[in-house]
């Protein structure tokens, strides 16, 4: 028998990455972020435009905002699934 646990690690799986909003495109629902490594999808730190899962996210942020984000691959497209503005 294996001693390994099959339990997931929610804190790790749901970790939010620090990012800075570089550009917001309301028309196409995209937010360009400068972010640290996104370990859950194997992306290194970079600046890239991401699709926002929810149109409200695009309306809540502005260029220069510091945010915490969760990005996941949805149907092969890296998509912002959670976004929290930092104060």
N, C-alpha and C positions, 0 to 999 in steps of 0.2 A: 504494500500500500504506500502511496505517496503522501508525504507530509505537507505537500504544497496546498495552500488554500486557494480556492477558486473565487474567493471574494474579490470584488473590484475595489479600486481605491478612488472613491469619488473626488476627493480633494485633488488628486493628481489628474484625473480624467476631465475635471471641470475647471482646471486652473485657467486664470485669466492672465493674458500677457499685457505688459505695459506698452502703450503706443501713443503716437502723436498724430493728430489729424493734419494732413498736408493739403488736402483738397476735398471738396464735397461737390458731387454732381447729382443734384436732385432729379434732373430729367431722366437719368438712366439708373438711379438708385445705387450709385457707386460712391465709396469713400476711399480715398487714398490715404494709407497709413504708413508711418515710419515705425517699425516695430522690432522688438527683440525676437529671439528664436521662438518658433511655434513648434514645440516638440511633439504635440499630438498629431500634427500632419507633416512633420519632418521638414520644416522650412527654416532656413537660417534668417538672421536679422536682415531686413531689407526695407525698401520703400516700394509699395505695390498698391494698386487699386483693387478693392474687394467689393463684391456684391453684398448689399445689406439684405438680410432675410426679411426685415420688417421696414416698410417705407418710413415709419416714424423715426427710426434711428437716424436716417439721413437728415431729417428736419431738426433733430435735437443737437447736432454738433456743428461746429464751425472750424475753419482753418485755425490751427494753433492750439486747439483744445487737447489737453492731456486726458487720455482715456485708458480703460482696461477693457480688453476684448477677448472673446472666445471665437476662434475661427475654425470651422470644420469643412471638410469636403462634402458637398451636397451635390449628388449626381455629377461628380467630377469637377465641380466648380468650388474653389475656396470661397466660403461665404461667412460673413459676420453673423453669428447666431446670438451673441450677447454683447452688449456694449454698455459700459458704465462711465459716465463723466467723472473726472477727478476734480476735487476742489483746490 
